[in-house]
Amino acid sequence: MVEAIAVPAALVRGRHIWIANDALSRLTGYSLATLTGMAFDACLDRDGFAGWVDALNLCADGSQLPPALETNITTSFGGHRPVELHLKPLTLAQRRCVLVTCIDQSDVSHVQSSLLSMTEMLQQIIDGASVASFVIDQNHRVTHWNVACERMTKVHRSKVLGTTDGWRAFYPSERPLLADLVVDQSAAEAFSSLYGDRVHRSAVVDGGVEVEAFFPQFGQQGMWLFFTAAPLRNAQGEITGAIETLQDVTARHHSENELRRHREELEERVRQRSAELAASARELELFVANSPIAVACTVDGVVRKANPAMGAMFGYPSAEMVGMPGKAFYRTEDEYRLFGTIAGPLLSQGLPVHTEMWMQHQSGKAIWAQVDAHVIDPATPARGTWWMMQDRSEILHAQGQLQHRIEELNETNHKLEEAQNQLLQQDKMASIGQLAAGVAHEINNPIGFVNSNVNTLKKYTQDLLAAQAALSAATLRSAQPELVQECARIECAFELDFLRDDLPTLLEECSDGLDRVRRIVQDLKDFSRVDHAEWLDADLNRGLESTLNVVRNELKYKADVVRRLGDIPLVFCLAAQLNQVFMNLIVNAAHAITDKGTITIATGMEGDWVWVQIEDDGCGMPSDIKRRIFEPFFTTKAVGKGTGLGLSLSFSIVQKHRGTIEVQSEPGVGTAFRVWLPIAGPKAGEDTAAPPAWVWTRSSPTG
């Protein structure tokens, strides 16, 4: 039970401690072992011994509980702790004992002592203050009247302390003091009825008021007093009194009167000078207002003046610009700070600023402005800055248009040169095509009758050989030996048996050669397509075969051609131009092969697109060259070996068909070109989804 008690406690038998708790051990500084059996009064100071004995006697008597005993506990360290002892008689195990609990009064005593010290200190502060002050309580009785107040009013504190007669020091008849009104929390009308418009609420103290009034009874010629009253509140915020202070401001009033007289004289002089300056200012204002150049004045980065031209330039009424920050006319905060870093050092040294820069119109439109600035007074740059500006946006726009036109002309000239060279290349190819077509036509005529004659000759030869065989048989059947011998001699002399076997073979080889010439002529016609120069449905696989026949001589010593031609539909296109693209890619592939390599030609279809892929195992290209291969006149060949127009022209032809041409290359591995063409032609290509992504997988030579 004793251990469960939170405060220091002990069970006492007779005068000795039977059981003590840890709280008592901490309070006294003695261990529990030491406390057990120790006389409790050994812990008390001498002044508390008699009260302790009386309390024990009352507990032994049992008639009544002893009152609380205030005394001091003497600790093991020699210190003294104020406590309040409570004794309760108990019977435990059929033995009488007393439960003693201790309430530590150290904190309470400290607080009481502090409050007393603070009260005395406040009394000293008020009495020692140089400002006349008095305090009243909530019943309007004067509780403080300091020495300064005695000197000012010539009224000793003994006459007013504890009374409500503080008004006698100031007024001939009874009336509320300013502090009385504050304690009563009077309405504003009550203050005004006594002090008129001289009373003001304090800007510093909540609920405080200030008044300035003249008191003729103070001093030799009266005294002006500035007096203030403020409420005093308790911890709950309730008003418990008020303090009023009084200051002699007579000297200030005299100074103010003297200053007023001097001010009036000075104002008269200023009025005269101001009239002169006003005339000059009006002239300057008229000059600035009518100036066609935008003019403004800023101080500390804020517009103080602006003429109509400045307002018109930025889209504001000039009056509205006054008070606006200067950075409002810049496009961004960064541009404002950047200009400040450039112009600030110059203006701070009194140097002018001349520049052109972007600024911002009220509508958000950018303005290219010519800016000239100089400080009002170089000796004191902080006085402000004059700004003169002109909107040069139209001039800049004109310069920009001129530059744009020059660039357009240069671009047009470049395109014309490119187009001219492409036209020359196309014209050359067209001439080659026309020449090939003309040669093919000229060759077709003799080939026609030669082929006809060879066929006739084959028939005649067959008839002649049949007739000779029949004559030989008839001769053998005759009974004329001389004739048979003569026929045998003739056959042997002319090797008729060899001719009989070899002549049909020769004629057959002539027919094969003529067929081959005819196919070459047809491939030349198919490659040039002079007879089909318009848009039509064409077989790209056939065009590739024709192109391979045309460039066979270019390839036969450089590369083996592997064909992987897929089953693709006819494509609406300009077949001759696409054949030219295929020829350029195939010839370039052959040129990329150093010794002997492989060129793989493949075709296929994905969705609405047909693709043609030409791949080689040549030297490949680095990325910096691959980026430029479609530029006009770009070539990696030696001077005189290439024009640099082949791939550029091929790119233009594929674009004309609304297709795409892609390239993948790896140095030392090879290069692959893939041409994507819309099956339905360029008009359909405009509405067709883009071709699928191409992932290049290196082809094996054997397929």
Secondary structure, DSSP 8 states (H G I E B T S, - for coil): -TTT-SS-EEEEETTEEEEE-HHHHHHH---HHHHTT-BGGGGB-GGGHHHHHHHHHHHHH-SS----EEEEEE-TTS-EEEEEEEEEEEEETTEEEEEEEEEE-HHHHHHHHHHHHHHHHHHHHHHH-SSEEEEEETT--EEEE-HHHHHHH---GGGTBTSS-GGGGT-SS----HHHHHHTT--HHHHHHHHGGG-EE-SSSTT-EEEEEEETTSTTT-EEEEEEEEEEE-TTS-EEEEEEEEEE-HHHHHHHHHHHHHHHHHHHHHHHHHHHHHHHHHHHHHHHHT-SSEEEEEETTEEEEE-HHHHHHHTS-HHHHTT-BGGGGSS-HHHHHHHHHHHHHHHHTT--EEEEEEEE-TTS-EEEEEEEEEES-TT-GGG-EEEEEEE-HHHHHHHHHHHHHHHHHHHHHHHHHHHHHHHHHHHHHHHHHHHHHHHHHHHHHHHHHHHHHHHHHHHHHHHHHHHHHHHHHHHHHSS-HHHHHHHHHHHHHTTHHHHHHHHHHHHHHHHHHHHHHHHHHHHHHHHH-GGG-S-EEE-HHHHHHHHHHHTHHHHTTTEEEEEE------EEE-HHHHHHHHHHHHHHHHHT-SSSEEEEEEEEEETTEEEEEEEE-S----HHHHTTTTSTT---S-TTT--S-HHHHHHHHHHHTT-EEEEEEETTTEEEEEEEEETT-HHHHHHS------------TT-
